[in-house]
Amino acid sequence: MSPQRTDLLRGTLDLLILKTLNLEPLHGVGISRRITQITREAFQVSFGSLFPSLHRMEEKGWVEAEWRASENNRRAKYYRLTASGRAQLKAEEREWNQVVKIMTAAVESA
């Protein structure tokens, strides 16, 4: 990908957050860093996008949060996947794979 800013498709942020939290509980900055890392710096999620998504996911029961000390001994809200969140991750992965197949076919068509 080019070094320019790349916008996320609508809905892909949820998938990236769920995928990130599937590995281990993380605080917001950790989630943002992990997304940047797993996308090889193609996506850098702003806190203005990340935290509203996390709050929405918390309301839907996909993630739970607890306050605890971070690695630098500051108080941080850590998010972890719930059973419902793991089920949602599987559903999001299926949907994403379907979108990829459709878009690949469309782009490769004559």
NORLINGI-V162962 format. One record per pair of residues at least 4 apart in sequence whose C-alpha atoms are under 7 Angstrom apart, sorted by the first residue. I is the first residue (numbers start at 1). J is the second residue. Records with the same first field share a line. If there is no record, write none. Layout:
# NORLINGI-V162962
I = J / J
This chain:
# NORLINGI-V162962
1 = 42
6 = 42 / 43
8 = 12 / 13
11 = 15
12 = 16
13 = 17
14 = 18 / 53
15 = 19 / 89 / 92
16 = 20 / 35
17 = 21 / 31
18 = 22 / 89
19 = 89
20 = 31 / 34 / 35
21 = 25 / 26 / 80 / 81
22 = 81
24 = 80
25 = 78 / 79 / 80
26 = 30 / 31 / 78 / 79 / 80
27 = 31 / 76 / 77 / 78 / 79
28 = 32
29 = 33
30 = 34
31 = 35
32 = 36 / 44 / 45
33 = 37
34 = 38
35 = 39 / 43
36 = 40 / 41 / 42 / 43 / 44
37 = 41
39 = 43
45 = 49 / 50
46 = 50
47 = 51
48 = 52
49 = 53
50 = 54
51 = 55
52 = 56
53 = 57
54 = 58
55 = 59
56 = 60
57 = 61 / 62 / 63
58 = 62 / 63 / 64
61 = 84
62 = 81 / 82 / 84 / 85
63 = 79 / 80 / 81 / 82 / 85
64 = 79 / 80 / 81 / 82
65 = 77 / 78 / 79 / 80
66 = 77 / 78 / 79
67 = 75 / 76 / 77 / 78
68 = 75 / 76 / 77 / 78
69 = 73 / 74 / 75 / 76
70 = 74 / 75 / 76
81 = 85 / 86
82 = 86
83 = 87
84 = 88
85 = 89
86 = 90
87 = 91
88 = 92
89 = 93
90 = 94
91 = 95
92 = 96
93 = 97
94 = 98
95 = 99
96 = 100
97 = 101
98 = 102
99 = 103
100 = 104
101 = 105
102 = 106
103 = 107
104 = 108
105 = 109
